[in-house]
Every structure is written in C-alpha cells, then in structure tokens.
Amino acid sequence: MPAVAETLRHLQHVDEEPALCKLVPSLFSSFVDTFVDYVVGGQVLKRLEAPSVDPNAVGSAFTKLDGAPPIVLKEKGLQTWLPAPKRLIAVGDIHGDLAKARAALHVAEVIDENDHWIGGETVVVQVGDLLDRGGEEIKVIYLLEKLRGEAQKVGGNVHIMNGNHEIMNIEGDFRYATPLGLDEFQRWAHWFNLGNVLKEKCAGLGKEADIYRDISDSYSAGLRARIAALRPGGPLASRFLAKHPTVLVVGSSVFVHGGLLPVHVEHGLERINQEVSEWMLGTKGWRGPRYLHGGNALVWLRKYSDVKESECDCDLLKRCLGSIDGAKRMVVGHTIQQPIGLNGACDNKVIRVDVGLSKGCSDGMPQVLEIRGDSELRILSSRLPPTVIESGDKKDIVEEKQGLASLLAEAPKRYA
C-alpha cells in the first residue's frame, strides 16, 4: 500500500509542523483516527461530537483482567422504540463473513456493487452476532457502521444489535474466535497504537492510555489485542457495541437476538438497553447483567426457535407479545434454521432469520426478511423468488398464504 506508507512517512514528522499540529490538535486527532479507520476497516466513518466524561465512572473497577478504573464516556440513551418505516429489512447472524454480509445486503437491494447505500428510506435491522466464527469481524462492523451513516443522510437507517457472541467477547469468552479473527484484531491493535503514538507527537493532545493496561503479556498477540479491543470500556466495545441496542421495537415488530420472556418485559426494554450499554462502556465491572446469561437469557433463548414448530412455546410467545404495547411479532436470530431457511412459526408471531449465513456456520443461502407497511412480510433470497410470509388483510396476495408452516414439507427441495 504505497499511499498508506507515504501518508505514514509524513505523519511521523508531525511534531516538526507546528501549523498542522500545535494550532489544530483536534483536527489532527480526527485525521489520524480517520486514517486508522480506513486502514483497519476499509471505511471512512462519520465522526460524532465527543461526549462528555462521566466522573462517576472513575470509581468503578474490573475484577478480572482489568483492575484499574477506566475513564468512561457518557453516551446519550439508546433508542428502543421506533416508528414503522415503509420498508424494513431484517438480517440474521453474520459471524465475521464480509462477503456473505454483502450478499445479504445485495439481496435486500440496499447496497450497490461499491458498497454504497441505495436503499433510500429503508431501515435495516441486523439482529446481532457479528463476532466469532469468521476472520473479518472488524470489517463487517465497519461496513455496517459506514452504511448507517449513508442511510441516515437520505432518511433510512441501519440498526446493529448485540447478540450472545458480542456478550461473550466483552466478557473475554473467545471460544469461537478463529485464528484469522485473532490476526485481524492484532492488525487493528498495531494501527490503533500507531495512531496513538502519532497523536502523542502533537502538542495539546496529551498521552494516550495504554490499551494493554493490566493484560498479561503471556497471552498471544492476537488474544491480547482482542481483549484490549472488546473488554468493557475497550476501544471497539465503547465506540461501537455499547451504542448497539439489545432489544429494539420497530412498529409492531420486536427484534431481539434470542427471544424475550415476560420477565424481560417487566424489567423494562429501555432499561435493558441502558444497562447493557453502561456495562459495555466499563461502568459496571467485567460481567454483564444477569439477564444476559443462561438458557433463558434474551440473547440465548431458543424457546421460539426450534425448527419443529411443535417444540416451540407458542403460548409463552403470545403472552410475551401481549405484554408489549402494539407488538404483533418477534424477529429473532441465534438458532440456525437449516435446512428450512428463514421462516415463521406460531402463526407467524415469531420470524426466525438466522440462516447460518457465514461460512463459519452453515454457509447458508443469503436470505433476509422484508416488511412493508408494517404488515406484508416476505422472504428475499439470492436464488429463490420472493416468498410471502404474511399478507395481513390484503386478500389479493395468495402465494404461501398459510405462512411458512406450509413450506416445512417442501424444505429439502426448496432450500437445497
């Protein structure tokens, strides 16, 4: 990359350029951050105004790898309830597969061949699990974040949710991280640290914090980088994951990675988002809230996701939806729906969108859920014509009118 090398050569002598550095330190810092973003993620991301520092966070401490209290940035509250757009797209688990992420977004007709947003006012919800099982996790995050900025300029949006694999990684559980994934995080740490060194050359910016603080050097370079990036208060955890919702209600559709129980609704959906965000920012110690752990956790639940509908607790689902004002359906990921593919169950009160997309999972056919006007649901696929899941009150739509239950018997030949 000769252009990168040439830019880096000039940056290394920034302390000799007072007009560039000493007079405009914040501008230089932003330039360095943008440069690192492009090298690491291949994208130039929209930069927001820096939030204020929360002094109350200084007293918190980690109990495992990180024993020192972080300086944590106070963020605005996450949005939990959103109005229904004209067109809504749900994308399932991606797991570090950049090519498959692009394929799913192409199926949704929201990006062009150059990865630019063409979806207009379409709203995309990705239901979590960007991390693990693949080697381009950071690039996937950067792509979706870049598309979010482009979509917002034209009235659309991209909402990225937290799944169980984001929670696991924040807590230092890297069982499903791949060697290629660790290599990607090692490259990220190299460039991130180089950016910090360059900033320290600039008068007025001060000394940057050591991202490896209290992380043992007995770990491999890739593992140390992953811990540094993703632990509570870490650069990627605080910049990206802490700003992603764990529960999102868009119109009459409730999005959550695994599934909600009435006890989660009683706890409060906004409260869940706020508590998870605060934990990821580093204010609540190492381990996340209790509702993120165990088989009944909202990111781990499978009660509505068994491929055999008879094994799903439809009565519990109905009670849960009934406790959420205006909710008609739950959209979940987490449980791979093979060999069927994207489908609905319990009279389409739950739509399961995890198709095992990543090559690290089932290398599933790209499929996304499309919701038009908050009522018409269709499956969009890379190799099949659009399939109506639910037609609402429109009697002129008769294809697959019974919902996806009618497709179960045909699954082997339709989704081979």
GUMIKE-184799 format. One record per residue (C-alpha): x, y, z; residue in three letters. Coordinates in steps of 0.001 Angstrom, whole numbers, plus 500000, padded with zeros to 6 digits. Example, Ala and Ser with C-alpha at 12.3 -4.5 7.8 and 13.67 -1.06 7.14 Angstrom:
REM residues 2
512300495500507800ALA/513670498940507140SER/
END
This chain:
REM residues 416
500000500000500000MET/502311502801498782PRO/499765505543499509ALA/499488504417503138VAL/503281504273503502ALA/503669507780502070GLU/500999509196504382THR/502593507486507350LEU/506021508919506428ARG/504610512455506578HIS/502699511800509792LEU/505807510619511599GLN/507247514130511281HIS/504123515897512505VAL/505930517333515526ASP/508003519369513067GLU/504865521012511619GLU/503556523458514225PRO/500940524926511899ALA/499439521485511366LEU/499644520178514891CYS/500030522757517618LYS/497358525121516346LEU/494741522499515438VAL/495286519426517653PRO/491666518264517470SER/491717518400513679LEU/494918516397513580PHE/493488513828516005SER/490424513407513823SER/492611512980510750PHE/494673510261512444VAL/491525508444513593ASP/490086508556510084THR/493344507286508636PHE/493395504346511081VAL/489719503591510351ASP/490419503360506648TYR/493483501138507026VAL/491794498809509536VAL/488210498689508308GLY/488435499907504733GLY/485852502613505509GLN/485723506279506431VAL/483193506614509229LEU/481149509597510237LYS/482650511225513334ARG/480333512355516102LEU/480982515081518650GLU/482893513739521622ALA/480554513016524536PRO/481346514303527995SER/483371512316530522VAL/481322510829533348ASP/483284511482536564PRO/481244508905538476ASN/482682506148536285ALA/486182506701537614VAL/485384504780540776GLY/484389501559539043SER/486868498695538862ALA/487215495454536989PHE/487554492176538829THR/489443490101536244LYS/491927491167533626LEU/491425494873534118ASP/491982496012537684GLY/492168499750537033ALA/489133502036536690PRO/488566503402533188PRO/487662506879532063ILE/484263506287530506VAL/482389508480528075LEU/478766509188528906LYS/476530508399525952GLU/473044509507525076LYS/470359506910525697GLY/469777504284523030LEU/466574504272521046GLN/464333501324521917THR/461024502234520246TRP/460902503360516621LEU/458001504021514230PRO/457374501599511406ALA/459097502610508153PRO/457623501952504746LYS/460201499213504209ARG/462022497276506901LEU/464728494630506377ILE/465936492101508956ALA/469328490430508512VAL/470384487428510584GLY/473682486405512171ASP/476773487308510105ILE/479684485914512161HIS/482668487630510583GLY/481842486802506947ASP/482192490045504981LEU/481338488507501598ALA/478143486959502937LYS/477186490208504692ALA/477484491986501366ARG/475482489226499663ALA/472621489593502158ALA/472571493374501714LEU/472526492923497937HIS/469550490583498278VAL/467862493330500297ALA/468693495788497472GLU/470165498336499865VAL/473780498451498590ILE/475393498704495165ASP/478482496953493821GLU/480699499539495548ASN/479105499008498979ASP/477259502324498885HIS/473758502717500291TRP/470996502660497655ILE/468155501715500000GLY/466661505197500289GLY/464384505334503356GLU/464649501604504014THR/465510500656507604VAL/467770497623508155VAL/467981495751511464VAL/470820493260511897GLN/469927491013514851VAL/473419490551516317GLY/476307488069516233ASP/478739489921514006LEU/481596488433516022LEU/483260484984516086ASP/483463482094513602ARG/484948484284510839GLY/488037486287510000GLY/486624489694509036GLU/484681490694512128GLU/486037494239512337ILE/485493494849508629LYS/481864493716508975VAL/481342496178511824ILE/482920498991509820TYR/480815498215506742LEU/477542498331508671LEU/478568501469510561GLU/479503503178507303LYS/476166502207505769LEU/474372503552508814ARG/475826506997508158GLY/474998506888504451GLU/471446505685505116ALA/470742508389507678GLN/471595511090505140LYS/468659510014502950VAL/466111509105505601GLY/466993505428506074GLY/468898503721508865ASN/470896500654509867VAL/470438499295513389HIS/473013496766514591ILE/472057494698517623MET/474018492814520253ASN/473861489022520215GLY/475226486393522568ASN/478605486402520797HIS/479050490131521420GLU/478273489495525104ILE/480720486563525252MET/483529488593523713ASN/483014491564526029ILE/483363489120528937GLU/486527487592527490GLY/484986484333526265ASP/486793483731522974PHE/485966480063522426ARG/484602480759518950TYR/487247483228517787ALA/489189481952514767THR/492916482293514043PRO/492071484667511193LEU/489887486655513571GLY/492743486981516060LEU/495031488098513233ASP/492549490823512287GLU/492457492117515858PHE/496258492056516018GLN/496389494251512893ARG/493796496561514408TRP/495889496948517575ALA/499028497698515547HIS/497395500550513677TRP/495424501805516668PHE/498593502034518752ASN/500461503678515881LEU/497692506267515702GLY/498106506939519419ASN/501870507366519008VAL/501276509915516246LEU/498763511807518399LYS/501258511980521251GLU/503637513840518921LYS/501072516613518663CYS/501124519329521316ALA/497811519678523091GLY/496670516077522706LEU/498453514626525719GLY/499370510982526297LYS/497000508263525121GLU/496005505465527511ALA/497710502095527102ASP/495132499745525596ILE/497024496752527045TYR/496824498008530619ARG/496656495035533041ASP/496545492462530237ILE/499189489798530733SER/501880489621528063ASP/501780485839528417SER/498815485812526029TYR/499376485674522277SER/499458488985520424ALA/496093488345518793GLY/494432487387522063LEU/495838490431523883ARG/494550492669521093ALA/491084491080521219ARG/490877491521524987ILE/492053495126524700ALA/489550495992521981ALA/486478494275523376LEU/486692494309527164ARG/484288496692528936PRO/485495500193528150GLY/487764498931525352GLY/488009500992522146PRO/485752498831519962LEU/483385497915522788ALA/482781501535523748SER/482828503043520277ARG/480540500522518591PHE/478965497745520649LEU/477869499976523542ALA/475850502021521055LYS/474016498974519693HIS/470644498025521209PRO/469951494625522721THR/466185494990522236VAL/464535497075519526LEU/460856497620518726VAL/460182498921515219VAL/456485499426514568GLY/454812496175515571SER/457990494068515269SER/460115493268518323VAL/463751492497517479PHE/465942490530519872VAL/468753488063519265HIS/467400485023521131GLY/463951485884522416GLY/462100487778525130LEU/460270486405528150LEU/457632488282530173PRO/460215488782532929VAL/462399490721530490HIS/459496492968529554VAL/458754493539533240GLU/462369494579533786HIS/461919497212531067GLY/463184497186527498LEU/464704500671527691GLU/466307499731530995ARG/467877496630529425ILE/469415498681526623ASN/470743501282529031GLN/472208498758531468GLU/473925496742528744VAL/475350499915527225SER/476687501148530571GLU/478309497779531226TRP/479997497754527812MET/481274501277528434LEU/483083499999531504GLY/480986501334534381THR/479689498040535796LYS/482623495676536113GLY/483559492722533958TRP/480424490551533905ARG/477234491664532204GLY/473736491824533731PRO/472148488546534842ARG/469549488546532046TYR/472394488040529547LEU/473354484636530991HIS/471814481191530935GLY/469292479433528740GLY/466551481974529484ASN/468721484985528640ALA/467319487218525935LEU/470418486598523785VAL/470461482817524389TRP/466764481839524425LEU/465623479156521969ARG/462035478597523162LYS/460618480070519936TYR/463315478892517554SER/463150475119517174ASP/462825474164513515VAL/459999471860514611LYS/457173474237515467GLU/455675471676517849SER/458725472204520078GLU/458174475990520287CYS/456356477527523245ASP/453808479499521243CYS/451615480225524273ASP/454536481834526095LEU/455375483845522977LEU/451798485081522717LYS/451801486153526377ARG/455097487956525946CYS/453967489840522848LEU/450731490714524609GLY/452719492491527317SER/454419494799524767ILE/452202497601523536ASP/451379497190519840GLY/453619494154519288ALA/452478491605516681LYS/455608489572516080ARG/459102488853517375MET/462061488665514985VAL/464946486553516286VAL/468293485144515210GLY/470660482877517177HIS/469288479469516124THR/470230478335512611ILE/467134477447510585GLN/468555474723508391GLN/467585473039506171PRO/464466475216506045ILE/465929478680505830GLY/464281481865507039LEU/460781481042508313ASN/457904481884510597GLY/456243479894513383ALA/453419480217515911CYS/451052481786513337ASP/453968483966512258ASN/454197485588515680LYS/457902484748515507VAL/460115485065512430ILE/463457483256512601ARG/466117484936510449VAL/469354483076511271ASP/470068481091508108VAL/473608480065509090GLY/474875482641506615LEU/478582482599507493SER/480972480073506008LYS/481988479517509630GLY/478483478191510316CYS/476413476534507577SER/477420478698504602ASP/473701479287504171GLY/471978480872501216MET/471626484643501715PRO/468071485434502829GLN/466557488467504517VAL/463154489374505871LEU/461307492260504235GLU/458395494003505988ILE/456398496543504011ARG/453905498858505654GLY/454374497033508968ASP/452180494172507719SER/453327492497504493GLU/456179490072505193LEU/458316488451502502ARG/461437486327502323ILE/464002487688499877LEU/466561485111498733SER/469574485048496467SER/468378482015494489ARG/464593481922495009LEU/461733484255494098PRO/460289486395496932PRO/458007484398499223THR/455101485937501118VAL/455080485032504797ILE/452083487028505916GLU/449707489089503847SER/447835490899506610GLY/444377491926505435ASP/445281492003501735LYS/443236489249500088LYS/444838489736496670ASP/448070488145497901ILE/447522484414497905VAL/451013482916497450GLU/452012480868500503GLU/449114482480502354LYS/449266479968505186GLN/452657481275506264GLY/455869479301506397LEU/454332476271508083ALA/453243475190504603SER/456873475201503466LEU/458170472737506038LEU/457323469664503996ALA/458981471175500942GLU/462100472364502766ALA/464615469830501403PRO/463884470593497751LYS/463326474362498176ARG/466414475059500282TYR/468909472505498981ALA/
END
